[in-house]
Amino acid sequence: MEWIIVDVETTGLDPERAEILEIGALKVVGNEVLETFHTLVRPEQPIPDEITRLTGLSDEDVSAAPAEREALGRFAAFVGTTPLAAHHLAFERNFLQTRAARHGLSLQVGDGLCTLQLARILAPRLMSHRLEYLARRLRLRASGAHRALADAQTAHQLLLRLQEKAERLPRELLDVLAGLAGLFSPLTSAWFEQVRSTCGPQTADLEERQGLFFTKPAAMPRPDVPDELAQIDPAKLKEIGRRAIEMLQEGGALAALMPEFEARPGQLAMAEAVAQALAEGKHAMVEAGTGTGKSLAYLVPGVLVAMATGEPVVVSTHTLSLQDQIAERDFPLLRKMFGEDLRLVVQKGRNNYVCLRKVRSEARLTTMATPIEDILSVMAILVWLTETPDGTRETLSKSSVGPSLWARVQSESESCINRRCPFFHPCYYFRTKQAAQHAHVIVTNHSLVMSDLASEHHVLPKYQHLIVDEAHHLEEQATHHLGFEVQSGGMAALSHRLVRDRGRGGVLAEVARLLEELDMRGKVLDDLEEGKEWVATVAGEVDEAFQAIAAYLPPGQSEIRLDASWRASDSFQAYRAAMERAEAGVKRLEQLRTRLVELVKSLPSEDHVGRVVDASGFLGSWLDGIGRMREVMEDRPDDVTWAEVQASGARTRVSVHRAPVDVARVLKQQLFDPLRSVILTSATLAVNGEFGFAIQKLGLRDDAEQERVVTRTVPSPFAMDKQARLFVPSDVPDIAAASTEESAAWLTTSLVDLAEATQGRMLVLFTSHALLRETAKLARKPLADRGLSLLAQDVDGSRAALLEAFRAHPMSVMFGAQTFWEGIDLPGDQLTSLVIVRLPFSPPTHPVTAARLERLQASGQNAFRALSLPEAVVRFRQGVGRLIRTQQDRGVIVVYDKRVITQRYGSMFWKSIPGLRPIVLPERDLVAAVQKFLHTAPRSPAHRAEATVSP
């Protein structure tokens, strides 16, 4: 097929106001370029500065270029009747047609080919599908970016690469993709058909069922597992500890696999502490920072115990990146050390896995009435199933499939038909769950461990040894998962899935039509018709209840406690009245849910079963949410209840939450007491060198008093006194006392000067999103004037997107809050300066924090010293940890909060990082001091290391 691949550079995004600066186009057939078109365009208005910085085009460059009307006339002649292709076809086509119409020109460009859409479909595992990112990841022969002809040439290379990818897909799948593409673009459909006609031999590592292609399940090992867990005498367990040390020291098994191996004293010390706890049936707290090699320090003794007992060791992490590191980096080493019989499984929460039955259903039900975004997402999932090793959400790009479509195809217990499902045996979720039954090591996350506790251990296999990495998040995850939240948006979405279009659509209407098709008229069909009416009625009352809570919130606040004061308010009376009005409908819908479950037994096929189970599952989830909303009215002294309210367009979104005030008691009863050993490790567990704070808040006080807790602080391998400097300006204003605008203005001036001195490579950590946004607004242009880019959280993109841009453009300053305080790894010269705007104290007004502070005060304790201060110190240590990631790194830390030197408690922050001492100086001297340290410090050889992000 012949295409015109086009790219335009413009002075803005709105074609009604912005103008064309440059047009580049290629006339191609396959990989052959028949003809090239290129022209600069002289706009009527001056080129904006940001466009000049992006494209490199100045007013002088285009002063002799043709006007827009002439350029478009020439381009129209070049195009003729050949269809267009572009990386963002909708934008390019709309811009060209709109500008042509303003000049009275006719540019007839209709259907075409969008390489952005094709990339989202055919490369569904890539994080981004921007042209520049694709060119780098796919190693295209790109000659530049943000210039029209260069981008058109890159788009052509991309199209060829995507064709190569498509040619490796099964022919039957290409037929399906062509059919789905035909629902929105006949030319895209024709492209898939052409690929099918030229594709070569098909891959044999896929399985096909009912027209769906997916990766084959791996052969499942069937080892002999004892019915009862093996009882190993303490002497043998102590021998296991000795073997762990031998394997990690000089001349050991690890050294034999790594030519440049050097034994790490910290790793050996940690392995000894872990082995001691496992051998003696104790719990352990081990603080070990980056560079210790802590994952192998706990994995090696853990594997030895698992292989000796036949009982799995569970390893829990907070971040997906650490799970990936264990599975992809550590596990291959462990198998070489222990043999190929060693088995490791990564098990995630059920909603992280795709449901094959639901994917097949979505593909079959897609029509021309389906939104194009959903069609593209279904096509991307069909391709992704031929690639994904485990069917988890993390291996599927959010750029390809958004949250709404994923919610319709995710695995859920409520809608699972188990063995009646035609995809039961190859099901990704059940594959993983079965493999976990035979694993030595199960890698999971804190969330799933908490879900396992809440379900009385029905999620994970039986285990007695748990290793919790990133353990400073355990209390937070327990708080979240041992309580609940109900969101107005989620409840509305569920009711809409049940009933929409005044009863004509939704899963209840689909079940009614199914029963009519099967000629199964009777009581259930009548109940369905009545149920559709009740859903609409109850949904209205649920919405009224949420709005009653929204009315209780004072102006300017986004969250509020639902305590005794609320229960005495008009808001509570309105909430209770709405829930009482819903009660009759809820009872009838509970009866309908029961009848749907019974109906499943009499259905003739798995497809019918699946559709009815989906309906009963969605109905059950919705009714469960209503049940939790009823619980909100109950006063529970051991729980804290609150609401969050957020304006979202014309509608207010409300969520209600309940969480335990004291998770220590629950963790003791459900986690630490039942298990033989729980190993807790993190880079930040101790406060001022002591573990008392973590022991108290996590429920280990009794064990510690009985000497059942092994504690160990592993010295950092970093020489902070040589690698880093901590600066505190003596004359920094009190940012908390000033207005957001005043604080942002002062920060902008200081940060711009500092960033210029460090040539970017700067991360600025905020505790306030409002201050971050205001500072970003003021600092963007001054930074740009100095050749520096600004990347601000929630302003310029997601955390992953910002890190990608920061890595690619080191002359940048990145603003982040909350999630940027940890989980970011920018080794070498990628990051050389870290700014902490305010000490990271949790807002004392947050409902959970407030409830915990109140309880401490009521018990006679100093709540600030017992909770607020140690939490802030741990958070501060996490933030500082972003800077020094290897023994070669050098960098500066600037704290714009004088409390670190003026308050008596301030020393706890910098004393918590051995070797770091504050250098106090006037703000005017800061730049010179920073430059002196950075310029005299040796440059790191690791400056090309790739930045990573923990989702």
N, C-alpha and C positions, 0 to 999 in steps of 0.2 A: 504494500500500500504506500501511496505517496502522501507525505505530510509537509506542512510548513511549521517548523518548530520556532516559536517566537518568544522573545522576552522584551519587556519594556522597562525602562527606568523612568520614574516619575518624580514630581516634586511633592507628592503627598499621596494619600490613599483614596481621597474622595475625587472622582473624575469630574464632578460638577465644579470643583474649585481648583484642583491641582492640574498640572500640565505634564505633557510628555517631554522627557529630556533626551531619550535615546531609544532607538528601535534596532534590535538585532534579530535576524531570522535566517533559517536554513531551509532549503527545499531538499528533502531527503527521501530515498527509497532504501529501506533496510539500513545497512551501514554505509551506504554511499551518499555523499553530499553532492547534489546536482548543481546547486546554485546558492549563493550567499547574498544577503541583503543587510546593509548597515547604514545608519545615518544618525548623527547627532541632531538635536532639535533645539531651536532657539525659543525659549519661553518668553511670554510677555512680561512676567514678573521675575524679580531677582530670585536666584536659587537659594533656598533656606540653608543656613549653616550646617544643620544636621544632615541634610542631603549631600552637601559637598563632602562632609566627613565620611559619609557612607560610601559614596560612589567615586569620590575624587574629582568630580566634575565641577568646575567653577563657571562663573558668568563669562569669564574671558575665553574659556574653552569652547563655549557654544555661541560666541558672538557672531561668527561668520556662518553658522549653520542655518539650514532652511527653516522657515517658520513651520509651525505644527501642521497647518493646512497642506502645505506642499509636501511635507514628509509623509503624511497620511495618504495623500493621493498616490505618491510613488509606491508606498507599501501595498495599497489596495491593488495596484496594477501587478505587483510582484505575486500577490496571493492568488489572484484570479478566483477560480472555483475550488482550489485545493483546500482540504480541511486543515484546520489549525491543530497544533499540539503545543502544550506549554506545561510548565511545572505547576502553575496555579492558574489553570485555564479560565476559571470563572472570573478571576480578577483581570487577567490580561484581556480577555474577550470583552468584558464589560467596559474596561477603560478605553480600549481602542474604539469600540462602537459609540460610546458616549462622546468622546472627543471628536470623532468623525462627524457625528450628527450635529454638533455645535458649529461645524464649518460647512454644513450642508452637503457633506459627502456620504455616500452609501458604501458601507463596508459590510458585505454579506458574509458573516461568519456565524454559523449555527452550531450544530453538534461537532465535537472534536474529541481529542484525546488528552487526558490530564495525567501527567506523570506523577503528580502528587498523589492522586487517587490510586494509580497503579502501584506506587511504592507502598502505600498504606496496606494494600491488599497482598502484595507479593513479598513484602519485607516486614511482616507483622511483629517481628521480635526486636526491631530497632527502636531505640528510645525516642528518636525524633525523625521526621521526614522532611525537614528543611533541606533545600538543595545543597547548601554548603556542607551540612552534616553528612548527607548521603555521599557526596563526592569524597569526603575524607574516609568514611567507613567502608565504602565500596571500592576505594582506590581508583576512582575515575581519573581520566586524563583531563583534569580541569585546569584551565589556564588563568583563572581568576574568579572573582566573585563581585556581584553588584555592578557589573557592566553587562550591557544587553547582549552583545554577541558572544562574549565568554560564557554567560549563563545559558544561552541557547545551545551552545556547543556542549556544555555540561549536561543539559537536559537530554540531548541526543545520545550521549554516552550512557546516561542513566536508562534511557528507553531500551538500548541494546542490552544492557546488563539485566534489566527486568525481563526481557524476552528470553534470555538464557535461563534465568531462574524459572520462568513459566514452562519452558520446554521440558523441564525435569519433572513436572507434575503428571499424575495419571491422566490419560486422555479423557476418562469419564469425568474427572473433576474439572477439567477444562471445559467440557460440555456444560457442566452445572454453572461454572463461572460465567460462561458466555450467555447462558440463559438469564442469570441474575443481572448481568451488565445490561442486557437488552431492555430491562425495566426502566432504565434511566438514560442510556446512551447507546443507540444502535451501532455507532462507530467503535465504541469500546468493545461491544459484543463481537463485532467483526474482527477486531484485533485478536481477541482470545481464540476465535475460530481459526484465524490464520496461523496462530501459534500452534494450535492443535494439529493442523495439517502438516506442520514441519517438525514436530517434536520427535525425538529419538526414542531409544529404549527406555522403559519405565523402571523406576527403582523397585526393588523387591522387598524392602524392609518396612512395608506398610501393610496394614490389615484393612479389609473392606467389609462393612456390614450395612445392608440396606442403603447402599449408595453413598455411605460416609466412609472416607479414608482417614486413617489415623495411625500413629506410630504403634508398632507392635509391643505388647507387654514383654518385658524381659523374662527369661526363664526363672521361675521361682525356686529357690533352694528349699529342700526339705530335710533340714538337719534333725537329728534326734534331740528333742528338747525334753528334759525331765518334767514330769507332772508337778513335782514339788521342787522348789528352789534348793539348790545344793547348799549344804551346810559345811562351810570350810572352817577348819580350826584356825584360831588366831595366829598360830606359828606360820601356817602356810600363807596367810594374808600378809604377814610381816615379810615373808620371803618375796612376795609380789612387790612390796615396796622397795626392797633392795634391788630387784631386777629392773624396776622402773628407773632408778638412779643410774644403774649400769648402762642402760640403753641410751641415756641422754648425755653421758659424760664422754670425755675424750677416749677414743678407742672403742666406743660403743656402737650399737647398731645404727644410730642416726648418723654418726660420723662416717661410717662406711658408705653411706648413700650420698653424702655431700662433701665433695672434694675440698671446699674452702671452709669446712666446719670449724667452729670454735665453741667450746663449751661455754655456756652462760651460767655464771654463778646464781643469778636470780632464778633462772629456769630450774636449776637443780634444787634450790631451796624451796621453790614452790612445789615441785614434784614430791619432795620429801613430806611437806605438810599435807598434801592431798593424799598421798599413800598412807600416812599415819591415820588420818581421819577414816579412810576406807577400811583400814586394817582393824582399827579399834572400835568401829561402829559409832563414830562421833561426827558432829557437824564441823565445818571449817569456814573461816573467813580469811581470804587471802587477798591482799591488795598488791597488784602488780601492774605496772604501767606499760605503755607502748615500748617495744623493744625487748621485753622480757622473754617473749616466746611462750606466753602463758597457755595458749591453746594446746600445744604439745605437752606442756607440763601437767595438765590435767587429763588429756586424752590417753597418754601412755599408761599411767596407772589405772585409769578407768577401763581401758581395753583389757589389761591383764586380769582385772577382777571379773569382767564380763565373760571372757573366754574360760576362766577357771570355774565360774559358777553356772554358766549357761543362762544367766539372768542379764537382761539388758541394762546398760547404763544410759540414762537419759541426760542429754546436754541441752540446756535451754539458753537461748540468746534473745536479745531485744531486737536486734537489727537483722535484716535479711542479708546484708553484706557479710556479716560474721558467719551466718549459716553457710553462705556460698564459699567463704574462705575455708571453713572446716571440710566441706564436701569436696571442693575442687583442688585445694592446695594441700591440706593436711592428710586427708584420707588416702590419696595415692601413696604418700610417704608411709603411712601406717600399714598399708597392705604389703609394701615391700619389707617392712620390719617384721610383721607378724604372719605374713602369708596370705595367699589369695582367698582363704576361707573366711577372712575377716569380713563381716557384713555391716554396712552402715546405711541407714535410711533417714532421709529428711522428711519429717511429717509436719504438715501445716494444717491450719484450720480448714474445715470442710468447705467454706465459701470461697476458699482460694483455688479450688479445683473446678474444672469445667465438667458439665454434665453432657455426655454425648447424645443422650436422648433429646435433650432440650435443643441442642444445636441442630439436630436433624429436623425437629419440629419447626424451629425458626426458619430454616431454609425452605421447608415445604410451604409454610404459611406466608412467605414474602410475596407481595404483589406489587402492582404499579402504584397502589395507594400507600405503600410503605415508604416512609421518609428515606431520601437518598442516603443520609448518614447511616441509617440502620442497615440498608442494603450493603453498603460498603463494609460495615462492621461484620456482617454475616459472611461476606466473601473473604474477609481477612481471617476470620476464625477457621473457615474451611481450609485455607492454606496453612494456617498455624498448626492445625491438628496433624499435618504431615511432617511437622518439624519438632514440636515440643516434646522434650524427653519425659515430662511428668504431668503435663496438663494443668500447670498452675498459673494463676493470674500474673505472677511476677515475670513469666517468660513471654508475656503478651503486651505489646506496647499500648499505652493509654492513648497514643496518637492514632492507633489503628482501631481500637475498640474502647468506647467511652463507658462510664459507669452504668448508665441506664441499660445498655444492651447486655453488659456483663451480668447485671442483676437478673436478667431473664434466662441466662444459660449457666449460671453457677450451680454447683452441687449443693443441695439442701436436704437435710433429713426429713423436713416436712413434705417434700414433693418426691421423695425417692420411692420407687416401687420395688427396690431390692431385686430378688431373684426373678421376678417376672419381667424385668427390663431386658430387652435384647442386647443391651450393652453392659450387663452386669459384670461378666468376666473380664472384659477389657477396660472396665471403668477405672479412670485414673485414681480416683479417691480410694476405691477398694483395693486397687493394686498396691498403693502405698500402705494402706492399713494392714493388708496381709503380709507385705514384706516386713513391716515393723514387728510382727509377731515372731520373726525368725532373725532379727537383727541383734548384733552385739551392742551397737551404738545407735541410739535414736536421737537425731538432732531436731529440735523443735524450738518453739518460742515461748516467752513468758505467758503470752495470751492463751496459748493452747494448754499450758500447764495449769493455768487458773481455770480454764474451761473444764479440764479434767477433774479438778477439785470440785467444781460446782456440780458436775454430773456424777459424783461419787465414783470417779476413776473408770468411766466407761469410754473414754476417748483414747487413751494411750494404753499400751500393754501393761501388764503388771510389772512393777519395778520397785527396787529398794534403794537404789543409788541415784541421786540427782545432782548434776553439776550445773550451777546457774552462773553463766558468764554475763557481763554487763548487769551485775546484781543490784546496782544502785537504782535500777528501774523496777525492781520487784514490788516495792510498796505501791508505786503508782499503778502498775498493772493489776495488782490485787484490789486496789481501791476501785478500779474501773470494772473489773470482771466479777467481783463479788457483790456488785450492786446492779443497777440497770439504768437505761435511759430510753425515753420514748420521744420521737421527733414528730412534729406535726407534718412535715414534708413526707416522711416515711410512711406515716399512717394514711395520708391522703393518696400516696402512690399505690399502697396496697388496696385501698378501697376502689381506686380507679382500675386496678387490674381485675378486681372482682366484677365491677359493674361500671360501664361507661355508655355514652350515647343513649341515655335514658333507658337503659336496660337492653338495648339492642346489641351491645358489645360487652366484652369482658369474659372471664373464664366461666362464670356461672351461666351466661347465655350460651357459651360454646358447649357446656355439658348438657344444657336443655336441648340444644339442636342434636347433639349426639344421641340422646335418649329417643328423640323423635325419629331419627334415622334408623335406630334399632327397634323402633315400634315398642318401646318400653314406657308406655304411658301409665300414669298412676300417681300414687302419693308423692313419690320423690319429685316428679315433674311439677306437681302443684307446689311443693315446698320450694323448689327452685324459683318459680315465678314469684312467690311470696317473699322469698329470701332476697331477691333483687330489690324489692321495695324496702325491705328492712335495712339493707346495706346503705341505701341512700339516706334513710332516716337517721340511722345510727351515725353515719359519717358526718351528718350535719350537727348532731349533738356533740360528737367528739371535737369538731372544729369550734363549737361554742365554748367547750371546756378550755381548749387551748387559748382562745381569745380572752376568756375570763382571767386567765393567768397573766396574759400580756397587759391587761388593763391595770394589774396590780403593780407593775414595774414603774418606779419613779422615772421621770424624764431624765435622759442622759445616762441611765444605767443599762447594762446589758444582761445582768444576772442578779438574782435575789433569792434569799433563803425562803423556803416554804415551811415556816415554823409555827409556833403558837400564835404569833401576831397575824400570820396569814389565815389561820383557822378561825380567827375572830373577825375577819374582814368580810366586806361585801363580795370581794373576789371569790373567796372560798364558798360562800353561799351560792353564787352563780355557777361555780365549778361543780359543786355537789348536785345542784338542781339539774344540770345538763347530764351528768352521769346517771342520775336517777331516771331521767326521761329516756335514756338509752337502754335501761336495764331490760325492759320487756323485749326489745328487739334483739338484744344480746342473747337472751335465753332461747329465742326461736332460732337464732343463727347457730347456737351451740347444738341444738337438735338437728339442724340441717347438716352441720359438720359430721355428726355421728352417722346420719343416714348415708352421707356420701362415702364414709369409710366402709359401711356395710355394703354399699352398692358395688364396690370394687370386686367383691367376691363373685358376682354374677356376670361380669363383663366378659365378652368373648375373646378379646385380643389385648396384647400388651399396649398397643397404641391407645385403645380406649381406656385401659387402666391408667396409663400415664396422664391422660387429660383430666380424668376425675381426681387422681391423687394430687395433681397440680392445683386443682380448684380447692380441694379440702386442705391442702397445705397452706395456700395463700390465705384462706379463710381462717385457719387456725392461727397463723402468725398475727393476723389483724386482731383477732379476739384476744390473743395473749397480750398484745399491746394495750388493749382496753383494760384487761385485768390489772396490768401494772399501773395504769392511770387510776384505777380504783384504790390501789395500795397507797398511792400518794396521799390520800385523805387520812390514812392511819398515822398516828403519832408513834414513832419507834425511837426511844431514847438512844439506842446504840447506832442509829443511822442518821445521816444528814440528808435532807431533801432540798433541792433547789431547782430553779428554772432559769433558762437562758433564752433571751429574746433577741432576734436579729431581723432588721428590716431587709426585705428581699423584693425589690421592685414594688409593686402595688400591694403585696401581701407580706404579712409579718410571720416569720417562722419562729416557732416556739418549741422548746424541748424541755422535758422534765427529767430530773436525775435523782437517783438515790444511791448512796454509797455508805459503807461502814465507816464510822469515825475512827475506830481502832482496828486496823487489820492485823495487828500483832497477835491478838487473841485467836483470830481465825487461822492465820498462818501456823501458829503453834499447834492448834488442834488438828488441822487438816493436812499440814505439810510436814512440819518438823517431827512431831510426835510419831506419826505412822511409819516414817521412813528410817532406814538404818543410818544413812549418811546423806547429808545435803552439803555440797561444797559451794560456797558463795565467793565469787571473785569479780574484781573490777579494778579499774585504775584509780577509782575514787570511792573507797569505803570508809576510810579513817578520817577523823577530824582531829587536827592537832596531834596526830600520831596515835590516837586512841580509837578503839572500835565500839566504845560504849553506846554512841548514838545509834549506829546501825544495829547493834545487838538488841537495844531496847525497842526500836520501831519495827523490827521484823519479827519479834516474838521469841527471841532466843535467850532472854534474861535467865529463866530457870535453868536452861541447859548450861549456860555459862557459869552460874553459881554452883552447879554440880560438876563442873570441869569436864563438860561434854562438848565444848567448843574449842577447836584448835584455831588460834589466830596467828597470822604471820604477815608482816609487812616486808615485801621484797624491794630492796633498794632500786631506785631508778638507774638505768644504764646511762642516763643523760647527765652531763656535767652542766647544770643550769647556770652555774656561776661563770662559765666560759661561753656557753652557747646562747645565752639570752640576757637581756637587760629589762628591768621593770622601771618605767618612768611614771612619776606622778606630778603633774603641774601643780605648783603650790598656790597659784592664783586662779584656778579654775572656778567658775561660778557654781553656785548650788543649783544644779539643773532641776532638781525636784521642786525647788521653791519658785522657779521662773515659769513663765508661760511656755507652751510648746513652741510658739513662734520665736520667742526670745532665745530659748535654748538652741533651737535649730539654727538660728542666725549665728550664734557664737560657735557652735560646733562646725558649721560650714567653713568658716574662716580658718579655724585651726586644722580641720581635717584636710582641706585642700592644700594647705602649705605642707602638712606632713606627708600627704600622698605624693606630692611633687618630689619631695626629698627621697622617698623610697621608690619612686618610679612605679607607683601602683603596688601590686602584690600585697594588698592590704585587705584585711577582713575587719569590719567594724560590727561589734556585737551590741545590740540594743536590748533593753528590757521592755520598751514601749513601742508598739506598732505605730502609734500616732506620731511619735517623735521621729521614728525611722522614715515614715512617708514625708513628713514636713522637711526633714533634713535632705532627703533625696531630691525633693522639688527644688530646694535652694542650691544644692551642690552640683547638680548635673552640668549646668553650663560652665561654671568656673573650672570644674574638672576637665571638661571637654576642651576648654581654651588652653589647657596645659597638656593636651594630647592623651588624656586619661578617660577611660570609659567607666560609667557607673552601672552597677548591677544591683538592683534593690529587690529584696524579697517581696513577693506579691505585687510588685509594680512592674518588673521586667520579666517575670516568669517564675516557674517552679524552682525548687532548690536544685533539682537535677539539671535543669536547663541553665541555671545561673552558674553552676560549677563547671558545666561543659564550656560555657562561654569564658569563664575565668581561666580555665586551663588553656583555651585556645588563644586568649588575649591577655597576657600577663600584665600589660599596662592598664590594669583595672583595679577598681575599688569595689568591694562587695559588702553590702549592708544586709545583715541578717538578724533575726530575733528568734528566740525559743529554740527551734529545731537546729539552728546553726551553731548552738553552743556545744554540740557534740556530734559524733558520727561523720565528721568531715576529715578527709585525709588528703592534705596537700603538701607532700614532702618536698624537700630541696628548696630551690629558689622560687617555687610557685607561690609561696607565702612567706614574707619576711617581716611583716608588721601586723600586730593584732591590737585593736583598740577596744577597750571595754568602757562603754559610756557610763553605766551605772552598775554598782554591785548588785548581783542577781538575787535580791530578796523576793520571795513569793509575795504577791499582793495579800496583805492580811485580811482583805475583804472577801477573798474567794471563799465560797461557802464551806468547802471541805477544810481549808486552812483555818478559817474562823472557828469552826466547830472544834477542831483539834486544839487550837490555842485556848479556847474557853475551857475545855476539859482539863488541860494542863494547869490553868490558873485556878480552877476549882479545887484541884488536888494540892494546891499550895506551891506549885513549881513556878519558876520564872519561865514563862512561855517563850520569850525571845531567846533566852539562852538554851532552852531545852529543844526548841524546834526551828525557829526562824533562822537563827545564826548558823547552826550546823548545816541546814539545808542549803543556805546561800554559799557556804564555804565549799561544799561538794560541787555546786553548780559552777562556782568560780574556777575550781580546779579543772573541771571539764572544759570550760572556755579556754583557759590557758593551754590546755593540752592540744588545742588545734594547731599551735605554732611549731612546736618542736616534735618532729615525728621520727627522725633518725639521729644517729650520733654525729652526723655531718651538718645538720641544720643549724642555722644562725638566725636570730630574729629579735625584735623588740616588742615589748608589751607596754602600751600606754593606757593608764587608768584615769579617766576623767571624773573620779569620785574621791574627794579628799578624805572621806570617812576612813579609807584604808590606812591613813596616817594620823588623822586627828582623833579618831575614836579609840577607846581602849581596846575594843574588840577587833579593831582593824588589823592588828598584827596577826590574828588567826588566819586571815586570808593568805598573806604572803609567806607566813611561816609554814603553811601547809604544803608549800612547794620547796623542798630542800635546795639550798643554793641560790634562791631568788631573794634579793633584798631591794627595797624601793630606793630609787634615786629621785630625790625631791629637788625640783628646780623651777624657776619661773617659766611660764608657757612660752615666752619669747625666745628662751634658750633651748626649747625642746628640739627643734629641727636640727640645730647644729649637733646636739648630743646624739641624736638618732643617726645622722649622717656619719658621724665619727665612728660609731660602733659598727655600722653596716659596712662602711668602706674599708675598715681595718680588718674586719673578720674575713677569713678565707671563704671564697665562693664554694657552694656545695656542688659536688660532681653529680648530684641527683636531680639537677634542675629540669631534666627532661622527663622525670617520672610522671606518670599520668595521674591526674586527680580522680578521686573516687568519691561516691556519695552513698550514704546508707539511707534507703528509702524509709 
